[in-house]
Amino acid sequence: MDNWFGLQWSFTDLAATADFMDLTISIVNGRIETTLFEKAQNLYLYIPPHSSHPKGVTNGLIMGQVLRIRRLCTHKADADAKIKQFASRLTQRGHKPDDLPPIFTKAEKNAAEYLKRCSTSRNELPHR
């Protein structure tokens, strides 16, 4: 099964941690925990501020990434660090550090409201 329809398969030993798509999934004390998985080759080439894209594209990117990070990271401290790292990468791409905090504040508020709504609706589902 080394080469099946052009796909290369690799197998690893049983472990408590696995990378799957954009997640690192771990079993810690019998519970599943997740954090973001990012490939070492990722260049983080986010849209620079001088591109011809509408301003809303950058706002949407930040809103989406903050929500994604908050949803995927089990621990708040981990999510906080990932969001700080994301902001740093945007400044490395040329975004002004003074322009980003208001967008991140709005994104955090939006993510918190969304996650609260999702949590409430999940609790209202009938048990089977």
C-alpha positions as CSV (number, residue, x, y, z in Angstrom):
1,M,0.0,0.0,0.0
2,D,3.0,2.2,-0.4
3,N,1.8,3.8,-3.7
4,W,-2.0,3.6,-4.2
5,F,-3.5,5.6,-7.1
6,G,-0.6,8.0,-6.9
7,L,-0.9,8.6,-3.2
8,Q,1.9,8.1,-0.8
9,W,0.8,6.6,2.5
10,S,2.9,6.8,5.7
11,F,2.1,5.2,8.9
12,T,3.2,6.1,12.4
13,D,3.2,4.3,15.8
14,L,0.3,4.8,18.1
15,A,0.6,8.2,19.9
16,A,-1.4,10.5,22.1
17,T,-1.0,13.4,19.6
18,A,-1.8,13.6,15.9
19,D,-1.7,16.4,13.3
20,F,-4.8,16.4,11.1
21,M,-5.4,19.2,8.5
22,D,-5.1,22.4,10.5
23,L,-5.3,20.8,13.9
24,T,-3.0,19.2,16.4
25,I,-5.2,16.8,18.4
26,S,-4.0,15.4,21.7
27,I,-5.4,13.2,24.4
28,V,-4.5,14.6,27.8
29,N,-5.7,12.9,30.9
30,G,-8.4,11.1,28.9
31,R,-9.7,14.3,27.3
32,I,-9.3,15.6,23.7
33,E,-7.5,18.9,23.4
34,T,-6.8,20.8,20.2
35,T,-4.6,23.6,18.9
36,L,-3.6,24.9,15.5
37,F,-1.2,23.0,13.4
38,E,0.9,25.1,11.1
39,K,3.3,23.7,8.6
40,A,6.9,24.8,9.0
41,Q,6.9,25.8,5.3
42,N,4.0,28.2,5.7
43,L,5.2,31.7,4.7
44,Y,2.1,33.6,6.1
45,L,1.8,35.8,3.0
46,Y,-1.3,37.6,4.1
47,I,-2.6,40.4,1.9
48,P,-0.4,43.5,2.4
49,P,-2.1,46.8,3.2
50,H,-1.0,48.4,-0.1
51,S,-2.8,45.8,-2.3
52,S,-5.8,46.8,-4.4
53,H,-8.2,44.6,-2.3
54,P,-11.0,46.5,-0.6
55,K,-10.4,47.3,3.1
56,G,-13.1,44.9,4.0
57,V,-11.0,42.0,2.9
58,T,-8.4,42.6,5.7
59,N,-11.2,43.1,8.2
60,G,-12.8,39.8,7.1
61,L,-9.5,38.0,7.3
62,I,-9.0,39.2,10.9
63,M,-12.6,38.4,11.9
64,G,-12.4,34.9,10.4
65,Q,-9.0,34.1,11.8
66,V,-9.8,35.2,15.3
67,L,-13.0,33.1,15.3
68,R,-11.2,30.1,13.8
69,I,-8.5,30.4,16.5
70,R,-11.0,30.7,19.3
71,R,-13.0,27.7,18.0
72,L,-10.1,25.4,17.5
73,C,-7.8,26.0,20.5
74,T,-8.9,24.2,23.7
75,H,-7.1,26.6,26.0
76,K,-7.6,30.3,26.2
77,A,-4.0,31.1,26.8
78,D,-3.0,29.1,23.7
79,A,-5.6,31.0,21.6
80,D,-4.4,34.3,23.0
81,A,-0.9,33.5,21.9
82,K,-2.0,32.4,18.4
83,I,-4.0,35.6,18.0
84,K,-1.0,37.7,19.1
85,Q,1.2,35.8,16.7
86,F,-1.3,36.4,13.9
87,A,-1.3,40.2,14.6
88,S,2.5,40.1,14.5
89,R,2.5,38.4,11.2
90,L,0.2,41.1,9.8
91,T,2.5,43.8,10.9
92,Q,5.4,41.9,9.3
93,R,3.4,42.1,6.1
94,G,3.3,45.9,6.4
95,H,0.1,46.6,8.3
96,K,0.4,49.5,10.8
97,P,0.3,48.3,14.4
98,D,-1.9,51.2,15.4
99,D,-4.5,50.2,12.8
100,L,-5.0,46.6,13.9
101,P,-6.2,46.8,17.6
102,P,-9.7,48.2,16.8
103,I,-10.2,45.4,14.3
104,F,-9.0,42.7,16.6
105,T,-11.2,44.1,19.5
106,K,-14.2,43.9,17.2
107,A,-13.2,40.4,16.1
108,E,-12.8,39.2,19.7
109,K,-16.3,40.6,20.5
110,N,-17.8,39.0,17.4
111,A,-16.2,35.7,18.2
112,A,-17.3,35.7,21.8
113,E,-20.9,36.5,20.8
114,Y,-20.9,33.8,18.1
115,L,-19.4,31.1,20.4
116,K,-22.0,32.0,23.1
117,R,-24.8,31.7,20.6
118,C,-23.5,28.3,19.4
119,S,-23.0,27.1,23.0
120,T,-26.6,28.0,23.9
121,S,-28.1,26.4,20.8
122,R,-26.0,23.3,21.3
123,N,-27.4,23.0,24.9
124,E,-30.9,23.3,23.5
125,L,-30.6,20.3,21.2
126,P,-32.8,17.3,22.3
127,H,-30.7,14.5,23.8
128,R,-30.9,11.2,22.0
